[in-house]
């Protein structure tokens, strides 16, 4: 197994562990999805087993865009937190 395959496998395992830790349930307030946010303590619990590089990316995203609107075992989502950049252009 090469380094890339090993890294992918570690990421998969970390995501599975995080999902199991949270009981594979979504974490987000039951209010308006676009205006609600996931608490930092819930994000910390979710990404506890994620690789360090992914944790750093999430930290940077939270610093720039604030707390996300949704979080689950394998993803963290922000809604309407423009301006996002795509291919060097703001959206």
Phi and psi restraints in degrees (range 20) as a CNS / XPLOR table:
assign (resid 1 and name C) (resid 2 and name N)
       (resid 2 and name CA) (resid 2 and name C) 1.0 -80.7 20.0 2
assign (resid 2 and name N) (resid 2 and name CA)
       (resid 2 and name C) (resid 3 and name N) 1.0 175.4 20.0 2
assign (resid 2 and name C) (resid 3 and name N)
       (resid 3 and name CA) (resid 3 and name C) 1.0 -60.2 20.0 2
assign (resid 3 and name N) (resid 3 and name CA)
       (resid 3 and name C) (resid 4 and name N) 1.0 -40.7 20.0 2
assign (resid 3 and name C) (resid 4 and name N)
       (resid 4 and name CA) (resid 4 and name C) 1.0 -62.5 20.0 2
assign (resid 4 and name N) (resid 4 and name CA)
       (resid 4 and name C) (resid 5 and name N) 1.0 -46.2 20.0 2
assign (resid 4 and name C) (resid 5 and name N)
       (resid 5 and name CA) (resid 5 and name C) 1.0 -63.0 20.0 2
assign (resid 5 and name N) (resid 5 and name CA)
       (resid 5 and name C) (resid 6 and name N) 1.0 -38.8 20.0 2
assign (resid 5 and name C) (resid 6 and name N)
       (resid 6 and name CA) (resid 6 and name C) 1.0 -63.6 20.0 2
assign (resid 6 and name N) (resid 6 and name CA)
       (resid 6 and name C) (resid 7 and name N) 1.0 -42.5 20.0 2
assign (resid 6 and name C) (resid 7 and name N)
       (resid 7 and name CA) (resid 7 and name C) 1.0 -63.7 20.0 2
assign (resid 7 and name N) (resid 7 and name CA)
       (resid 7 and name C) (resid 8 and name N) 1.0 -43.8 20.0 2
assign (resid 7 and name C) (resid 8 and name N)
       (resid 8 and name CA) (resid 8 and name C) 1.0 -61.5 20.0 2
assign (resid 8 and name N) (resid 8 and name CA)
       (resid 8 and name C) (resid 9 and name N) 1.0 -43.0 20.0 2
assign (resid 8 and name C) (resid 9 and name N)
       (resid 9 and name CA) (resid 9 and name C) 1.0 -63.1 20.0 2
assign (resid 9 and name N) (resid 9 and name CA)
       (resid 9 and name C) (resid 10 and name N) 1.0 -41.5 20.0 2
assign (resid 9 and name C) (resid 10 and name N)
       (resid 10 and name CA) (resid 10 and name C) 1.0 -63.4 20.0 2
assign (resid 10 and name N) (resid 10 and name CA)
       (resid 10 and name C) (resid 11 and name N) 1.0 -40.9 20.0 2
assign (resid 10 and name C) (resid 11 and name N)
       (resid 11 and name CA) (resid 11 and name C) 1.0 -64.8 20.0 2
assign (resid 11 and name N) (resid 11 and name CA)
       (resid 11 and name C) (resid 12 and name N) 1.0 -43.5 20.0 2
assign (resid 11 and name C) (resid 12 and name N)
       (resid 12 and name CA) (resid 12 and name C) 1.0 -59.6 20.0 2
assign (resid 12 and name N) (resid 12 and name CA)
       (resid 12 and name C) (resid 13 and name N) 1.0 -46.0 20.0 2
assign (resid 12 and name C) (resid 13 and name N)
       (resid 13 and name CA) (resid 13 and name C) 1.0 -63.7 20.0 2
assign (resid 13 and name N) (resid 13 and name CA)
       (resid 13 and name C) (resid 14 and name N) 1.0 -40.1 20.0 2
assign (resid 13 and name C) (resid 14 and name N)
       (resid 14 and name CA) (resid 14 and name C) 1.0 -64.6 20.0 2
assign (resid 14 and name N) (resid 14 and name CA)
       (resid 14 and name C) (resid 15 and name N) 1.0 -41.8 20.0 2
assign (resid 14 and name C) (resid 15 and name N)
       (resid 15 and name CA) (resid 15 and name C) 1.0 -64.8 20.0 2
assign (resid 15 and name N) (resid 15 and name CA)
       (resid 15 and name C) (resid 16 and name N) 1.0 -41.8 20.0 2
assign (resid 15 and name C) (resid 16 and name N)
       (resid 16 and name CA) (resid 16 and name C) 1.0 -62.8 20.0 2
assign (resid 16 and name N) (resid 16 and name CA)
       (resid 16 and name C) (resid 17 and name N) 1.0 -42.6 20.0 2
assign (resid 16 and name C) (resid 17 and name N)
       (resid 17 and name CA) (resid 17 and name C) 1.0 -63.5 20.0 2
assign (resid 17 and name N) (resid 17 and name CA)
       (resid 17 and name C) (resid 18 and name N) 1.0 -42.0 20.0 2
assign (resid 17 and name C) (resid 18 and name N)
       (resid 18 and name CA) (resid 18 and name C) 1.0 -64.0 20.0 2
assign (resid 18 and name N) (resid 18 and name CA)
       (resid 18 and name C) (resid 19 and name N) 1.0 -41.9 20.0 2
assign (resid 18 and name C) (resid 19 and name N)
       (resid 19 and name CA) (resid 19 and name C) 1.0 -63.3 20.0 2
assign (resid 19 and name N) (resid 19 and name CA)
       (resid 19 and name C) (resid 20 and name N) 1.0 -41.8 20.0 2
assign (resid 19 and name C) (resid 20 and name N)
       (resid 20 and name CA) (resid 20 and name C) 1.0 -65.3 20.0 2
assign (resid 20 and name N) (resid 20 and name CA)
       (resid 20 and name C) (resid 21 and name N) 1.0 -40.0 20.0 2
assign (resid 20 and name C) (resid 21 and name N)
       (resid 21 and name CA) (resid 21 and name C) 1.0 -59.3 20.0 2
assign (resid 21 and name N) (resid 21 and name CA)
       (resid 21 and name C) (resid 22 and name N) 1.0 -38.2 20.0 2
assign (resid 21 and name C) (resid 22 and name N)
       (resid 22 and name CA) (resid 22 and name C) 1.0 -93.7 20.0 2
assign (resid 22 and name N) (resid 22 and name CA)
       (resid 22 and name C) (resid 23 and name N) 1.0 5.0 20.0 2
assign (resid 22 and name C) (resid 23 and name N)
       (resid 23 and name CA) (resid 23 and name C) 1.0 69.3 20.0 2
assign (resid 23 and name N) (resid 23 and name CA)
       (resid 23 and name C) (resid 24 and name N) 1.0 24.9 20.0 2
assign (resid 23 and name C) (resid 24 and name N)
       (resid 24 and name CA) (resid 24 and name C) 1.0 53.9 20.0 2
assign (resid 24 and name N) (resid 24 and name CA)
       (resid 24 and name C) (resid 25 and name N) 1.0 25.8 20.0 2
assign (resid 24 and name C) (resid 25 and name N)
       (resid 25 and name CA) (resid 25 and name C) 1.0 -98.7 20.0 2
assign (resid 25 and name N) (resid 25 and name CA)
       (resid 25 and name C) (resid 26 and name N) 1.0 152.1 20.0 2
assign (resid 25 and name C) (resid 26 and name N)
       (resid 26 and name CA) (resid 26 and name C) 1.0 -73.0 20.0 2
assign (resid 26 and name N) (resid 26 and name CA)
       (resid 26 and name C) (resid 27 and name N) 1.0 147.3 20.0 2
assign (resid 26 and name C) (resid 27 and name N)
       (resid 27 and name CA) (resid 27 and name C) 1.0 -117.5 20.0 2
assign (resid 27 and name N) (resid 27 and name CA)
       (resid 27 and name C) (resid 28 and name N) 1.0 105.5 20.0 2
assign (resid 27 and name C) (resid 28 and name N)
       (resid 28 and name CA) (resid 28 and name C) 1.0 -166.4 20.0 2
assign (resid 28 and name N) (resid 28 and name CA)
       (resid 28 and name C) (resid 29 and name N) 1.0 147.6 20.0 2
assign (resid 28 and name C) (resid 29 and name N)
       (resid 29 and name CA) (resid 29 and name C) 1.0 -58.9 20.0 2
assign (resid 29 and name N) (resid 29 and name CA)
       (resid 29 and name C) (resid 30 and name N) 1.0 151.5 20.0 2
assign (resid 29 and name C) (resid 30 and name N)
       (resid 30 and name CA) (resid 30 and name C) 1.0 -83.9 20.0 2
assign (resid 30 and name N) (resid 30 and name CA)
       (resid 30 and name C) (resid 31 and name N) 1.0 13.2 20.0 2
assign (resid 30 and name C) (resid 31 and name N)
       (resid 31 and name CA) (resid 31 and name C) 1.0 -90.9 20.0 2
assign (resid 31 and name N) (resid 31 and name CA)
       (resid 31 and name C) (resid 32 and name N) 1.0 -163.6 20.0 2
assign (resid 31 and name C) (resid 32 and name N)
       (resid 32 and name CA) (resid 32 and name C) 1.0 -53.8 20.0 2
assign (resid 32 and name N) (resid 32 and name CA)
       (resid 32 and name C) (resid 33 and name N) 1.0 119.1 20.0 2
assign (resid 32 and name C) (resid 33 and name N)
       (resid 33 and name CA) (resid 33 and name C) 1.0 -56.9 20.0 2
assign (resid 33 and name N) (resid 33 and name CA)
       (resid 33 and name C) (resid 34 and name N) 1.0 -39.2 20.0 2
assign (resid 33 and name C) (resid 34 and name N)
       (resid 34 and name CA) (resid 34 and name C) 1.0 -72.9 20.0 2
assign (resid 34 and name N) (resid 34 and name CA)
       (resid 34 and name C) (resid 35 and name N) 1.0 -25.7 20.0 2
assign (resid 34 and name C) (resid 35 and name N)
       (resid 35 and name CA) (resid 35 and name C) 1.0 -106.5 20.0 2
assign (resid 35 and name N) (resid 35 and name CA)
       (resid 35 and name C) (resid 36 and name N) 1.0 -7.6 20.0 2
assign (resid 35 and name C) (resid 36 and name N)
       (resid 36 and name CA) (resid 36 and name C) 1.0 -91.6 20.0 2
assign (resid 36 and name N) (resid 36 and name CA)
       (resid 36 and name C) (resid 37 and name N) 1.0 159.3 20.0 2
assign (resid 36 and name C) (resid 37 and name N)
       (resid 37 and name CA) (resid 37 and name C) 1.0 -134.5 20.0 2
assign (resid 37 and name N) (resid 37 and name CA)
       (resid 37 and name C) (resid 38 and name N) 1.0 153.3 20.0 2
assign (resid 37 and name C) (resid 38 and name N)
       (resid 38 and name CA) (resid 38 and name C) 1.0 -85.5 20.0 2
assign (resid 38 and name N) (resid 38 and name CA)
       (resid 38 and name C) (resid 39 and name N) 1.0 135.4 20.0 2
assign (resid 38 and name C) (resid 39 and name N)
       (resid 39 and name CA) (resid 39 and name C) 1.0 -67.5 20.0 2
assign (resid 39 and name N) (resid 39 and name CA)
       (resid 39 and name C) (resid 40 and name N) 1.0 145.5 20.0 2
assign (resid 39 and name C) (resid 40 and name N)
       (resid 40 and name CA) (resid 40 and name C) 1.0 -57.5 20.0 2
assign (resid 40 and name N) (resid 40 and name CA)
       (resid 40 and name C) (resid 41 and name N) 1.0 -37.7 20.0 2
assign (resid 40 and name C) (resid 41 and name N)
       (resid 41 and name CA) (resid 41 and name C) 1.0 -63.8 20.0 2
assign (resid 41 and name N) (resid 41 and name CA)
       (resid 41 and name C) (resid 42 and name N) 1.0 -33.9 20.0 2
assign (resid 41 and name C) (resid 42 and name N)
       (resid 42 and name CA) (resid 42 and name C) 1.0 -70.5 20.0 2
assign (resid 42 and name N) (resid 42 and name CA)
       (resid 42 and name C) (resid 43 and name N) 1.0 -38.4 20.0 2
assign (resid 42 and name C) (resid 43 and name N)
       (resid 43 and name CA) (resid 43 and name C) 1.0 -64.6 20.0 2
assign (resid 43 and name N) (resid 43 and name CA)
       (resid 43 and name C) (resid 44 and name N) 1.0 -44.8 20.0 2
assign (resid 43 and name C) (resid 44 and name N)
       (resid 44 and name CA) (resid 44 and name C) 1.0 -57.5 20.0 2
assign (resid 44 and name N) (resid 44 and name CA)
       (resid 44 and name C) (resid 45 and name N) 1.0 -42.9 20.0 2
assign (resid 44 and name C) (resid 45 and name N)
       (resid 45 and name CA) (resid 45 and name C) 1.0 -65.1 20.0 2
assign (resid 45 and name N) (resid 45 and name CA)
       (resid 45 and name C) (resid 46 and name N) 1.0 -40.1 20.0 2
assign (resid 45 and name C) (resid 46 and name N)
       (resid 46 and name CA) (resid 46 and name C) 1.0 -63.9 20.0 2
assign (resid 46 and name N) (resid 46 and name CA)
       (resid 46 and name C) (resid 47 and name N) 1.0 -45.2 20.0 2
assign (resid 46 and name C) (resid 47 and name N)
       (resid 47 and name CA) (resid 47 and name C) 1.0 -94.0 20.0 2
assign (resid 47 and name N) (resid 47 and name CA)
       (resid 47 and name C) (resid 48 and name N) 1.0 5.8 20.0 2
assign (resid 47 and name C) (resid 48 and name N)
       (resid 48 and name CA) (resid 48 and name C) 1.0 -50.5 20.0 2
assign (resid 48 and name N) (resid 48 and name CA)
       (resid 48 and name C) (resid 49 and name N) 1.0 -41.8 20.0 2
assign (resid 48 and name C) (resid 49 and name N)
       (resid 49 and name CA) (resid 49 and name C) 1.0 -95.9 20.0 2
assign (resid 49 and name N) (resid 49 and name CA)
       (resid 49 and name C) (resid 50 and name N) 1.0 1.3 20.0 2
assign (resid 49 and name C) (resid 50 and name N)
       (resid 50 and name CA) (resid 50 and name C) 1.0 -72.1 20.0 2
assign (resid 50 and name N) (resid 50 and name CA)
       (resid 50 and name C) (resid 51 and name N) 1.0 152.4 20.0 2
assign (resid 50 and name C) (resid 51 and name N)
       (resid 51 and name CA) (resid 51 and name C) 1.0 -60.0 20.0 2
assign (resid 51 and name N) (resid 51 and name CA)
       (resid 51 and name C) (resid 52 and name N) 1.0 152.3 20.0 2
assign (resid 51 and name C) (resid 52 and name N)
       (resid 52 and name CA) (resid 52 and name C) 1.0 -54.7 20.0 2
assign (resid 52 and name N) (resid 52 and name CA)
       (resid 52 and name C) (resid 53 and name N) 1.0 -40.0 20.0 2
assign (resid 52 and name C) (resid 53 and name N)
       (resid 53 and name CA) (resid 53 and name C) 1.0 -63.9 20.0 2
assign (resid 53 and name N) (resid 53 and name CA)
       (resid 53 and name C) (resid 54 and name N) 1.0 -40.4 20.0 2
assign (resid 53 and name C) (resid 54 and name N)
       (resid 54 and name CA) (resid 54 and name C) 1.0 -66.8 20.0 2
assign (resid 54 and name N) (resid 54 and name CA)
       (resid 54 and name C) (resid 55 and name N) 1.0 -38.7 20.0 2
assign (resid 54 and name C) (resid 55 and name N)
       (resid 55 and name CA) (resid 55 and name C) 1.0 -60.1 20.0 2
assign (resid 55 and name N) (resid 55 and name CA)
       (resid 55 and name C) (resid 56 and name N) 1.0 -41.5 20.0 2
assign (resid 55 and name C) (resid 56 and name N)
       (resid 56 and name CA) (resid 56 and name C) 1.0 -63.9 20.0 2
assign (resid 56 and name N) (resid 56 and name CA)
       (resid 56 and name C) (resid 57 and name N) 1.0 -40.3 20.0 2
assign (resid 56 and name C) (resid 57 and name N)
       (resid 57 and name CA) (resid 57 and name C) 1.0 -63.9 20.0 2
assign (resid 57 and name N) (resid 57 and name CA)
       (resid 57 and name C) (resid 58 and name N) 1.0 -46.5 20.0 2
assign (resid 57 and name C) (resid 58 and name N)
       (resid 58 and name CA) (resid 58 and name C) 1.0 -59.7 20.0 2
assign (resid 58 and name N) (resid 58 and name CA)
       (resid 58 and name C) (resid 59 and name N) 1.0 -42.5 20.0 2
assign (resid 58 and name C) (resid 59 and name N)
       (resid 59 and name CA) (resid 59 and name C) 1.0 -59.3 20.0 2
assign (resid 59 and name N) (resid 59 and name CA)
       (resid 59 and name C) (resid 60 and name N) 1.0 -43.1 20.0 2
assign (resid 59 and name C) (resid 60 and name N)
       (resid 60 and name CA) (resid 60 and name C) 1.0 -64.7 20.0 2
assign (resid 60 and name N) (resid 60 and name CA)
       (resid 60 and name C) (resid 61 and name N) 1.0 -41.2 20.0 2
assign (resid 60 and name C) (resid 61 and name N)
       (resid 61 and name CA) (resid 61 and name C) 1.0 -64.2 20.0 2
assign (resid 61 and name N) (resid 61 and name CA)
       (resid 61 and name C) (resid 62 and name N) 1.0 -42.6 20.0 2
assign (resid 61 and name C) (resid 62 and name N)
       (resid 62 and name CA) (resid 62 and name C) 1.0 -65.5 20.0 2
assign (resid 62 and name N) (resid 62 and name CA)
       (resid 62 and name C) (resid 63 and name N) 1.0 -40.0 20.0 2
assign (resid 62 and name C) (resid 63 and name N)
       (resid 63 and name CA) (resid 63 and name C) 1.0 -61.1 20.0 2
assign (resid 63 and name N) (resid 63 and name CA)
       (resid 63 and name C) (resid 64 and name N) 1.0 -40.0 20.0 2
assign (resid 63 and name C) (resid 64 and name N)
       (resid 64 and name CA) (resid 64 and name C) 1.0 -82.0 20.0 2
assign (resid 64 and name N) (resid 64 and name CA)
       (resid 64 and name C) (resid 65 and name N) 1.0 -42.1 20.0 2
assign (resid 64 and name C) (resid 65 and name N)
       (resid 65 and name CA) (resid 65 and name C) 1.0 -112.5 20.0 2
assign (resid 65 and name N) (resid 65 and name CA)
       (resid 65 and name C) (resid 66 and name N) 1.0 -1.6 20.0 2
assign (resid 65 and name C) (resid 66 and name N)
       (resid 66 and name CA) (resid 66 and name C) 1.0 85.2 20.0 2
assign (resid 66 and name N) (resid 66 and name CA)
       (resid 66 and name C) (resid 67 and name N) 1.0 -178.8 20.0 2
assign (resid 66 and name C) (resid 67 and name N)
       (resid 67 and name CA) (resid 67 and name C) 1.0 -65.0 20.0 2
assign (resid 67 and name N) (resid 67 and name CA)
       (resid 67 and name C) (resid 68 and name N) 1.0 144.8 20.0 2
assign (resid 67 and name C) (resid 68 and name N)
       (resid 68 and name CA) (resid 68 and name C) 1.0 -72.1 20.0 2
assign (resid 68 and name N) (resid 68 and name CA)
       (resid 68 and name C) (resid 69 and name N) 1.0 166.0 20.0 2
assign (resid 68 and name C) (resid 69 and name N)
       (resid 69 and name CA) (resid 69 and name C) 1.0 -88.7 20.0 2
assign (resid 69 and name N) (resid 69 and name CA)
       (resid 69 and name C) (resid 70 and name N) 1.0 -24.0 20.0 2
assign (resid 69 and name C) (resid 70 and name N)
       (resid 70 and name CA) (resid 70 and name C) 1.0 -144.3 20.0 2
assign (resid 70 and name N) (resid 70 and name CA)
       (resid 70 and name C) (resid 71 and name N) 1.0 153.2 20.0 2
assign (resid 70 and name C) (resid 71 and name N)
       (resid 71 and name CA) (resid 71 and name C) 1.0 -152.3 20.0 2
assign (resid 71 and name N) (resid 71 and name CA)
       (resid 71 and name C) (resid 72 and name N) 1.0 139.1 20.0 2
assign (resid 71 and name C) (resid 72 and name N)
       (resid 72 and name CA) (resid 72 and name C) 1.0 -147.2 20.0 2
assign (resid 72 and name N) (resid 72 and name CA)
       (resid 72 and name C) (resid 73 and name N) 1.0 -172.4 20.0 2
assign (resid 72 and name C) (resid 73 and name N)
       (resid 73 and name CA) (resid 73 and name C) 1.0 -52.7 20.0 2
assign (resid 73 and name N) (resid 73 and name CA)
       (resid 73 and name C) (resid 74 and name N) 1.0 -35.0 20.0 2
assign (resid 73 and name C) (resid 74 and name N)
       (resid 74 and name CA) (resid 74 and name C) 1.0 -126.7 20.0 2
assign (resid 74 and name N) (resid 74 and name CA)
       (resid 74 and name C) (resid 75 and name N) 1.0 10.4 20.0 2
assign (resid 74 and name C) (resid 75 and name N)
       (resid 75 and name CA) (resid 75 and name C) 1.0 -159.3 20.0 2
assign (resid 75 and name N) (resid 75 and name CA)
       (resid 75 and name C) (resid 76 and name N) 1.0 156.4 20.0 2
assign (resid 75 and name C) (resid 76 and name N)
       (resid 76 and name CA) (resid 76 and name C) 1.0 -129.8 20.0 2
assign (resid 76 and name N) (resid 76 and name CA)
       (resid 76 and name C) (resid 77 and name N) 1.0 133.4 20.0 2
assign (resid 76 and name C) (resid 77 and name N)
       (resid 77 and name CA) (resid 77 and name C) 1.0 -128.6 20.0 2
assign (resid 77 and name N) (resid 77 and name CA)
       (resid 77 and name C) (resid 78 and name N) 1.0 136.7 20.0 2
assign (resid 77 and name C) (resid 78 and name N)
       (resid 78 and name CA) (resid 78 and name C) 1.0 -112.6 20.0 2
assign (resid 78 and name N) (resid 78 and name CA)
       (resid 78 and name C) (resid 79 and name N) 1.0 144.9 20.0 2
assign (resid 78 and name C) (resid 79 and name N)
       (resid 79 and name CA) (resid 79 and name C) 1.0 -118.9 20.0 2
assign (resid 79 and name N) (resid 79 and name CA)
       (resid 79 and name C) (resid 80 and name N) 1.0 134.7 20.0 2
assign (resid 79 and name C) (resid 80 and name N)
       (resid 80 and name CA) (resid 80 and name C) 1.0 52.8 20.0 2
assign (resid 80 and name N) (resid 80 and name CA)
       (resid 80 and name C) (resid 81 and name N) 1.0 43.0 20.0 2
assign (resid 80 and name C) (resid 81 and name N)
       (resid 81 and name CA) (resid 81 and name C) 1.0 -106.0 20.0 2
assign (resid 81 and name N) (resid 81 and name CA)
       (resid 81 and name C) (resid 82 and name N) 1.0 50.2 20.0 2
assign (resid 81 and name C) (resid 82 and name N)
       (resid 82 and name CA) (resid 82 and name C) 1.0 -66.5 20.0 2
assign (resid 82 and name N) (resid 82 and name CA)
       (resid 82 and name C) (resid 83 and name N) 1.0 161.7 20.0 2
assign (resid 82 and name C) (resid 83 and name N)
       (resid 83 and name CA) (resid 83 and name C) 1.0 -88.4 20.0 2
assign (resid 83 and name N) (resid 83 and name CA)
       (resid 83 and name C) (resid 84 and name N) 1.0 127.2 20.0 2
assign (resid 83 and name C) (resid 84 and name N)
       (resid 84 and name CA) (resid 84 and name C) 1.0 -88.9 20.0 2
assign (resid 84 and name N) (resid 84 and name CA)
       (resid 84 and name C) (resid 85 and name N) 1.0 154.2 20.0 2
assign (resid 84 and name C) (resid 85 and name N)
       (resid 85 and name CA) (resid 85 and name C) 1.0 -111.4 20.0 2
assign (resid 85 and name N) (resid 85 and name CA)
       (resid 85 and name C) (resid 86 and name N) 1.0 133.3 20.0 2
assign (resid 85 and name C) (resid 86 and name N)
       (resid 86 and name CA) (resid 86 and name C) 1.0 -132.6 20.0 2
assign (resid 86 and name N) (resid 86 and name CA)
       (resid 86 and name C) (resid 87 and name N) 1.0 123.9 20.0 2
assign (resid 86 and name C) (resid 87 and name N)
       (resid 87 and name CA) (resid 87 and name C) 1.0 51.0 20.0 2
assign (resid 87 and name N) (resid 87 and name CA)
       (resid 87 and name C) (resid 88 and name N) 1.0 39.1 20.0 2
assign (resid 87 and name C) (resid 88 and name N)
       (resid 88 and name CA) (resid 88 and name C) 1.0 81.3 20.0 2
assign (resid 88 and name N) (resid 88 and name CA)
       (resid 88 and name C) (resid 89 and name N) 1.0 2.5 20.0 2
assign (resid 88 and name C) (resid 89 and name N)
       (resid 89 and name CA) (resid 89 and name C) 1.0 -118.5 20.0 2
assign (resid 89 and name N) (resid 89 and name CA)
       (resid 89 and name C) (resid 90 and name N) 1.0 137.8 20.0 2
assign (resid 89 and name C) (resid 90 and name N)
       (resid 90 and name CA) (resid 90 and name C) 1.0 -72.5 20.0 2
assign (resid 90 and name N) (resid 90 and name CA)
       (resid 90 and name C) (resid 91 and name N) 1.0 147.0 20.0 2
